[in-house]
Amino acid sequence: MKNIPMVLLLNKSDLPNTRTESEICSTLCIDDYKSNKIHVQKCCASRGEGLIEAVTWMEDQLLSERLKTPTSPKKPKQQS
Protein backbone atom coordinates (compact mmCIF):
# COMPACT_ATOMS: atom_id res chain seq x y z
CA MET A 1 0.00 0.00 0.00
CA LYS A 2 1.82 3.04 -1.29
CA ASN A 3 0.92 6.71 -1.33
CA ILE A 4 -1.81 6.30 1.24
CA PRO A 5 -2.10 9.20 3.68
CA MET A 6 -2.30 8.09 7.30
CA VAL A 7 -2.89 9.95 10.55
CA LEU A 8 -1.51 8.55 13.76
CA LEU A 9 -3.30 10.08 16.74
CA LEU A 10 -1.35 9.98 19.98
CA ASN A 11 -4.25 10.20 22.41
CA LYS A 12 -3.86 10.90 26.10
CA SER A 13 -0.76 12.96 25.43
CA ASP A 14 -1.82 15.22 28.30
CA LEU A 15 -1.22 12.50 30.90
CA PRO A 16 2.03 12.27 32.83
CA ASN A 17 4.60 9.61 31.94
CA THR A 18 3.31 9.11 28.40
CA ARG A 19 5.72 7.98 25.71
CA THR A 20 7.26 10.57 23.46
CA GLU A 21 6.29 10.89 19.82
CA SER A 22 9.65 9.45 18.74
CA GLU A 23 9.30 6.46 21.10
CA ILE A 24 5.89 5.61 19.70
CA CYS A 25 7.01 6.05 16.09
CA SER A 26 10.02 3.84 16.75
CA THR A 27 7.89 1.13 18.39
CA LEU A 28 5.45 1.16 15.46
CA CYS A 29 8.27 1.24 12.87
CA ILE A 30 6.81 4.34 11.22
CA ASP A 31 10.00 4.75 9.19
CA ASP A 32 9.08 1.54 7.34
CA TYR A 33 6.19 3.43 5.73
CA LYS A 34 8.25 6.08 3.95
CA SER A 35 6.23 5.62 0.76
CA ASN A 36 3.17 6.92 2.59
CA LYS A 37 2.42 10.38 3.89
CA ILE A 38 2.11 10.05 7.66
CA HIS A 39 1.04 12.76 10.04
CA VAL A 40 1.68 12.12 13.73
CA GLN A 41 -0.58 14.22 15.94
CA LYS A 42 -0.60 14.41 19.71
CA CYS A 43 -4.12 14.79 21.00
CA CYS A 44 -6.41 14.73 23.97
CA ALA A 45 -9.79 13.51 22.77
CA SER A 46 -11.63 14.44 25.96
CA ARG A 47 -10.56 18.08 25.46
CA GLY A 48 -10.69 18.00 21.68
CA GLU A 49 -7.04 19.01 21.40
CA GLY A 50 -5.26 18.01 18.20
CA LEU A 51 -8.30 16.51 16.50
CA ILE A 52 -9.06 19.42 14.20
CA GLU A 53 -5.42 19.52 13.09
CA ALA A 54 -5.45 15.80 12.27
CA VAL A 55 -8.70 15.93 10.32
CA THR A 56 -7.59 19.07 8.48
CA TRP A 57 -4.31 17.42 7.47
CA MET A 58 -6.16 14.35 6.16
CA GLU A 59 -8.65 16.52 4.28
CA ASP A 60 -5.78 18.44 2.66
CA GLN A 61 -4.12 15.18 1.61
CA LEU A 62 -7.29 13.75 0.11
CA LEU A 63 -8.10 16.96 -1.73
CA SER A 64 -4.59 17.23 -3.16
CA GLU A 65 -4.76 13.62 -4.37
CA ARG A 66 -8.16 14.28 -5.91
CA LEU A 67 -6.77 17.25 -7.81
CA LYS A 68 -3.89 15.14 -9.11
CA THR A 69 -6.17 12.38 -10.40
CA PRO A 70 -7.49 13.23 -13.84
CA THR A 71 -11.16 12.64 -14.28
CA SER A 72 -12.27 10.87 -17.39
CA PRO A 73 -14.47 12.92 -19.68
CA LYS A 74 -18.11 12.02 -19.67
CA LYS A 75 -19.31 10.15 -22.70
CA PRO A 76 -22.08 11.87 -24.62
CA LYS A 77 -25.46 10.29 -24.23
CA GLN A 78 -26.53 8.21 -27.17
CA GLN A 79 -29.82 9.14 -28.66
CA SER A 80 -32.28 6.34 -29.32
Steps between C-alpha positions, in 0.01 A plus 500: 500500500682804371410867496227459757471790744480389862441686825638360821321653798695490824210522743539570869810706433394726787560228760825477693757234411371450146741387231654759275403532136836356392465201736159415360612544139801279566287229664256503207782508241354810335819541297408179315211689339706765322298454181194630683425846630469467877393771738564436869274710721498519877148538629271494797162378380316593819607864450487492122865601472678400180196350330424791270864510389497128418175513305611814316828335399315193369251717312787692338666174395183357350419821316851527357483139379160566346639797310788289370272224371368585156133441456389323189280705271136410501380313197223672308162342539393292206171593351254220434 
